[in-house]
Amino acid sequence: MRRLMRWYGANPLHLLALLGCFALAGYAAALLVPSRPLGVAVWFGGAVVGHDLLLVPLYWLADRSAMAAIGHRAPPLPAIGWINYLRVPAGLSALLLLVWFPLILRLHTHYQASTTLSPDPFLWHWLAVTGALFLLSAAAFAIRLRSARRAVTPPAPPAGTPRPTPPRHDHDHDHDHDHDVSDDRT
């Protein structure tokens, strides 16, 4: 088992989960490609162009903007990855917007005709979920920051305990030693 972990570089459960994902993707491709080859090709091309050429530069720009805006103003914090507490809720919110944007933006869809439900609450639901994601992330960051500060600051001594005095140095002895060294050089 250790030999496999050393060769693979991760836990064997990671390899099993990865193989399961590939099997599921292969099964979906085997079902979809024969029935809709053009649709799958267009979707795949759109995903490559849309994500890699358009969205990744936007992710990078948003990430660098957040780091520049918050990073130089923040007080000295313990070394925690604070940017991830912004990245995760923003990424999840963007994913929800990407999936549900026709209903969130109230574009013409077949949703209302097929379900007889109004698309009106989708915008408010998305805003509420986005707010909840950022609130949970802020709470998690506050908890992590508090535990990091506790780990950095030593506990205060109990009341009435005398403060330790700094050690005294015998300056005359140090000076004599320095003088002896300088005499040896001449």
N, C-alpha and C positions, 0 to 999 in steps of 0.2 A: 504494500500500500504506500509506504514512504517513497518507494521508487517511482510509482505513478505520480504522486504529488510533486516530487522533485522534477519529473519530466514534464508534467502538464503545467505546473506553476500555481495551481489552485486546488481547492477541495474537490474531490470526486463528485460531490453533489452539484457543483458548478458545471462540470462537464456533462452530467446527466441532464440538468436543466437546459443547457445549451443544445444538446442533441434533441431534446423534446421540442424545443422551439423550432429547430430546423425541420424536424419531422412534421410539425403542424403547418409550417409555411410551405413545405413541399406538398402536403396534402391539399391545402387551399389552392396552390398553383395548379395542381393536377386537375382539380375540379373546375377552376375558373378559366384557365387558358384555352382548353378545347371549346368551351361554350362562347367565350368572348375574347378572342385573342387581340383584336384591335383595342377594345376597352382597357384590357390589362396593360397593353403596351403604352397607350396614352396616359393611363394613370401612373405607370412606372416612370415614364419620361417626365410627366408633370411633377412627380415627387422629387425626381433628381434635380430638375431645373428649379422648381419652386423652393425646395428646401436648401439645396447646396449652393445655388447661385443667388437666391434672393434672401432667404430667411437666415442663413448662417451669418452673412455680413451684418444683418440687422441685430441678431443676437449679440454679436461681438460689439457692435456700436452701443447697444443698450447696456451691456455689461461694463464696458470701459467708461461710459458716461456715469453710471452709478458709482463705480469705483472712484472716479475723479471727483464727483460731487460730494460723496459722503466720506471718502477716505481722508481728505485733507482737513475736514472740519471736525472729525471725530476726536474726542479726547483720547489719550493713550489708553487703549484697551488691552486686556490680556490677549495673547495670541490665539484667537479663535477665527475660524473661517466665517466671518460675518456676512460675506457676500452671498454665500449659499443660502442664507436665510431670506435673501431677496430673490435669488435665482429660482428656487423651487416653486414658491407660490406664483411668481410671474410666468414661469414655464407652464405650470398646470393651467393657469388662467388663459394663457395664449392657446393651449391645446384645446380647451373647451370652446374658446371663441372660434378656432379653426374648424372644429367639428360642427358647431351649431350656428355659425354666422348667418346662414339664410334666415333662420328663425329669430335670432337675436336682433338682426338688422331689419327684420320684417320685410324681407324680400318675397317676391311671389313664389310660392312653392305649392306642392300638392298636399301639404300637411293639413290644412284646414278642410279641404274637400274630402280627404280620406279619413280624418279623425273627427270632424265636426267640432274641433276645439280651436280656441283662439290662440294665435302665437304671441299675443300681447305680454304674457308674464315671462317670456324667455329672457328679455333684457334685464328685468329686475331680478330674476333668479340667478342669472350669470353674475350680475353685480354683487348680489348677496353672497354667492359662493366665493367670488374673488375676495371680497372683504373678509370672509371667514378664513380663507386660506392665509391671507396676510396677517390676520389677528393671531391665528394659531402659530404661525411662524415667528411673530414677534414675541409671543409668550414663551415659545421654546428657546428663542435667543436670550430672553431675559433670565430664564432658569439656567441656561448654560453659562451666561456671563456671571451670574451670581455665584455659581459653584466654582467658576474659574477664579473669581476674586477671593473667595474663601480659601482656596488652595494657595494663593499667592501671599496673602497677608497673614502674618503669624498671630496667634491668639494673644489678646491683651492679658498682662499679668493680673491676678486677683487684687482687689483693693487692699491697701495696707502693706503690700509686698514692697520692700525697698528695691529701687532700681539698681541694676548692676552698674558698677563704676567701670569706666574703661581702664585697661591695664596701664600702669605707669611705666614709662621708659626711662632708663637711666641715661640721660643725654651726655653726661660726662664720660661714661664708659664708651658710648658710641663715638664720641669725638676723639677719644684717645686712640681707639682702634683705627679710625680714619687717618689720624696723624701717623700712626705706626706704619701704615701701608704707604703713605706718601714718603716717609723717610726711607723705606726700602727701595723706592724707585730711583732715588738720587744717588 
